[in-house]
Structures are given as C-alpha cells and as structure tokens.
Amino acid sequence: MTKRAGNYLIQSNYFTKSVLRDASEMQKEILYYLQSEIDFHDPNATGSVVFNFEKFLKYKNIKDKKNTYSPSEFFYIINGLRNINGVFYNKPAKKTVFFNLVDSVEINDEDTNEFTIRFANFGKVFFFEKFALEYVESSKVPYTQIEKNIIDLKGDKRKKFFELLSQYKETGVFRVSIEEFKMLLGFIEYTNTNGNQEDIATKQMQLELLFNEETAPIDVERVEYLKVWSEF
C-alpha cells in the first residue's frame, strides 16, 4: 500500500469524479486543509477531524487576520457543508448518489478558535480509506494524490481541474469527452424555468440529470456556460 506522503493530499476517486454544487472557493480550501490533517490510510479512523483557525491561517500563509474571515464566520462556512450539495455516479452499482460532506460542527469549549468536524457518511468515504473500503464491501478503491500546493490556485474550477489531472498523473494521459469535462468543472447544469430551485428534491433532480440520459422534465432546462470553444 502506498504510504501517505507529506506533500500530498489524498482523497477517494469517488470524490474526484463528483460534482459539488454551490460550494464556495473558501469551502474548497477548508476541505483541502482538513485533508492535510487527515491520514487517509488510518485503519482506526473515526470520521472526525479538528479545524484549528490559527493552523489554517498558517496553512494558507495568511499573516494579517484582517485579510480573512473571523473564527465565527468560519464556523458558519463549514456548517454550510452540512447541506446536500453534491452528487457522484457509482459505476459498479450503476447508481447516482447524493451526498453532503459534514454531519456536525462543534466549537471547542476551551478554545473558540478550534472546531470538531464530524463528516457525514460519504464525507467519510471520500476522505478515509477505511470507510471507502466498507462502502464497496472491502474491494480496493482507487485514490488520488494531489499536491498540497493546489491551495495556491485561484478559482474553484481551476482547483477541480487540478484534481482531475492529478488522478491521471501516473499514466500522463487524461482522456475525457468535452461534455463530461465541462460537467465535472461545473460549466453544465440544470435549472428550473419556473423558479422552483430551493427544495431538496428539486436540487437532487437537477444534479441527477448530469449523470443520466433521460429527457429532462418540461420545466427544466440544460444550461451550458462558455459554449464557444475559444472562450472555454
């Protein structure tokens, strides 16, 4: 088994090939930081991790606290990952799976700059090998090693692009259709023309359409950004 390298983040390929909707760039950066605190291969993983405000600032090389959010604001940003905002396609099971990443966030009573974050079921699958193996009944799950300097990239789509490239660095070749590529980067989505976008069932339906070929309901339209190749 490959050992966890100090200059890499490691995540299940299920997450690499997932679509995370409505997640801010800061939420993505928090996830990368949490991955730096996680031992992906830990056989005794509990599915929880500690977010430390001061250590995060050091990780991001932020020296002036005025240039970032306060600890209380970070709490609400992380808490937002409790919402259902993601989907991936489990090819072996031929099943579309919806997920949220975080189950709960608790402030440390003795240090308000520190939170205990407990991952939801699929958050555990994405970031801990132990739970990924359990999810697929102990068959081997591929994982991706991502250089930690991904945190320095600007823009959530650039970060996602780097994740996808990292998955294929062993072969040096990444072959993907333009349709799937744009979908994974978030340039293709489905929206309701009647303005009904808020309830969970509607959001799940919009995400599911990304992974199946069924005809969308009449009140749902496919939106593709940067249609012109040169702009993309």
C-alpha positions in Angstrom: 0.0 0.0 0.0 1.3 3.5 -0.9 2.3 5.4 2.2 0.9 8.9 2.8 3.4 11.4 1.6 3.8 14.7 3.5 3.5 16.9 0.5 0.3 15.3 -0.8 -3.4 15.3 -0.1 -5.2 12.0 -0.6 -8.9 11.5 -1.5 -11.1 8.7 -2.8 -11.6 8.8 -6.6 -15.3 8.9 -5.8 -14.9 12.5 -4.7 -12.5 13.4 -7.5 -15.3 12.4 -10.0 -18.1 14.1 -8.1 -19.9 17.3 -8.7 -20.0 19.7 -5.7 -22.7 22.3 -6.3 -22.9 25.7 -4.6 -19.7 25.2 -2.7 -17.6 28.4 -2.3 -13.9 28.6 -3.1 -13.3 29.1 0.7 -15.2 25.9 1.5 -13.0 24.1 -1.0 -9.9 25.5 0.6 -11.2 24.4 4.0 -11.6 20.9 2.7 -8.0 20.9 1.4 -6.9 22.0 4.8 -8.9 19.2 6.5 -7.4 16.7 4.1 -3.9 17.9 5.2 -4.9 17.0 8.8 -6.3 13.6 7.8 -4.4 10.3 7.5 -6.3 8.7 4.6 -4.9 5.3 5.4 -5.6 5.4 9.1 -7.1 1.9 10.0 -8.7 3.4 13.1 -10.2 6.5 11.6 -13.3 7.8 13.4 -14.5 10.1 10.7 -13.9 13.3 12.5 -11.2 16.0 12.3 -10.2 19.2 14.1 -10.3 22.6 12.4 -7.9 25.0 14.0 -8.2 28.6 13.0 -4.6 29.5 13.7 -3.2 26.5 11.9 -5.5 27.2 8.9 -4.1 30.7 8.6 -0.6 29.3 8.7 -1.5 26.7 6.1 -2.8 29.5 3.9 0.2 31.7 4.7 -2.2 34.5 5.9 -0.3 36.8 8.4 -2.9 39.6 8.7 -6.1 38.3 10.2 -7.9 41.3 8.7 -7.5 39.7 5.3 -9.7 36.7 6.1 -12.9 35.7 7.9 -13.2 35.5 11.7 -13.4 32.1 13.6 -17.2 32.6 14.0 -17.6 33.2 10.3 -15.5 30.1 9.5 -17.9 28.1 11.7 -20.9 29.1 9.5 -18.9 28.5 6.3 -18.1 24.9 7.4 -21.6 24.4 8.7 -22.8 25.1 5.2 -21.2 21.8 4.1 -24.0 20.0 6.0 -26.4 20.8 3.2 -27.0 18.3 0.4 -24.9 19.8 -2.4 -23.1 17.0 -4.2 -23.6 14.0 -6.5 -21.4 11.3 -8.0 -22.1 8.2 -10.1 -21.2 4.8 -8.7 -20.4 3.0 -11.9 -20.1 -0.5 -10.4 -23.5 -0.2 -8.8 -24.9 1.9 -11.7 -26.3 4.3 -9.1 -26.4 8.1 -8.7 -25.5 9.0 -5.2 -26.3 12.3 -3.5 -24.2 13.5 -0.6 -23.4 16.2 2.0 -19.9 16.2 3.5 -20.4 17.3 7.1 -22.7 15.9 9.7 -21.9 18.3 12.6 -19.6 21.1 13.7 -18.9 21.8 17.3 -16.9 24.6 18.9 -14.3 23.6 21.5 -15.4 24.9 24.9 -11.9 25.6 25.9 -10.7 27.2 22.6 -13.2 29.0 20.4 -10.6 29.0 17.6 -11.0 25.2 17.2 -13.9 23.1 15.9 -14.5 19.4 15.9 -15.9 18.4 12.5 -17.7 15.1 12.1 -18.0 14.0 8.5 -21.3 12.7 7.1 -21.4 9.1 5.7 -20.0 10.0 2.3 -17.6 12.6 3.7 -16.0 9.6 5.5 -16.0 7.6 2.2 -14.3 10.4 0.3 -11.5 11.2 2.9 -10.9 7.9 4.8 -9.8 4.7 3.1 -11.3 2.6 5.9 -14.9 3.9 5.1 -14.3 3.8 1.4 -13.4 0.1 1.6 -16.5 -0.6 3.7 -18.7 1.2 1.2 -17.6 -1.1 -1.6 -17.5 -4.2 0.6 -13.8 -4.4 1.0 -12.8 -4.2 -2.7 -9.9 -1.9 -3.4 -10.9 1.7 -4.0 -8.6 3.9 -6.2 -7.5 7.2 -4.7 -5.9 10.3 -5.9 -2.7 12.0 -4.6 -2.9 15.8 -5.0 0.0 18.1 -4.4 -0.7 20.4 -1.5 0.1 23.5 -3.5 -3.3 23.2 -5.0 -4.3 25.6 -2.2 -2.4 28.3 -4.0 -4.5 28.1 -7.2 -7.2 30.8 -7.6 -10.7 29.7 -8.5 -12.8 26.6 -7.6 -12.8 25.4 -11.2 -9.0 25.6 -11.5 -8.8 23.6 -8.3 -11.2 21.0 -9.7 -9.2 20.8 -12.9 -6.1 20.1 -10.9 -7.8 17.3 -9.0 -8.9 15.7 -12.2 -5.4 15.9 -13.7 -3.9 14.5 -10.6 -6.0 11.4 -10.9 -4.2 10.5 -14.1 -0.6 11.6 -13.4 0.6 8.0 -13.2 -0.3 7.5 -16.9 0.3 11.0 -18.1 -2.9 10.8 -20.2 -6.4 12.2 -19.3 -9.0 11.3 -22.0 -12.4 12.7 -21.4 -15.3 13.9 -23.5 -15.9 17.6 -23.6 -19.4 17.0 -22.2 -18.2 15.2 -19.1 -15.3 17.6 -18.7 -17.5 20.6 -18.6 -20.0 18.9 -16.4 -17.3 18.0 -13.8 -16.0 21.5 -13.8 -19.5 23.0 -13.3 -20.0 24.6 -16.7 -23.1 22.5 -17.3 -26.1 22.4 -15.0 -29.9 22.0 -15.0 -32.2 24.7 -13.7 -35.9 25.0 -13.3 -37.6 27.6 -15.5 -40.5 28.0 -13.1 -38.1 29.4 -10.4 -38.5 26.5 -8.1 -34.9 25.9 -7.0 -35.0 25.7 -3.3 -36.3 22.3 -2.1 -34.0 19.3 -1.7 -36.0 17.1 -4.1 -35.6 19.7 -6.9 -31.9 20.1 -6.3 -31.4 16.4 -6.3 -33.3 16.1 -9.6 -31.1 18.8 -11.2 -27.9 17.0 -10.1 -29.1 13.6 -11.2 -29.7 14.8 -14.7 -26.0 15.4 -15.0 -25.4 11.6 -14.8 -28.2 10.1 -16.8 -29.5 10.4 -20.3 -33.2 10.7 -19.5 -35.2 13.5 -21.0 -35.4 16.4 -18.6 -38.9 17.5 -17.4 -40.5 20.2 -19.4 -39.9 22.9 -16.7 -36.1 22.1 -16.5 -33.6 23.4 -18.9 -29.9 22.5 -19.5 -27.6 25.4 -19.1 -24.1 25.3 -20.6 -21.6 28.1 -19.9 -18.8 29.1 -22.3 -20.3 27.3 -25.3 -17.7 28.8 -27.7 -14.6 26.6 -27.6 -12.2 29.5 -27.6 -13.9 31.0 -24.5 -13.8 27.7 -22.7 
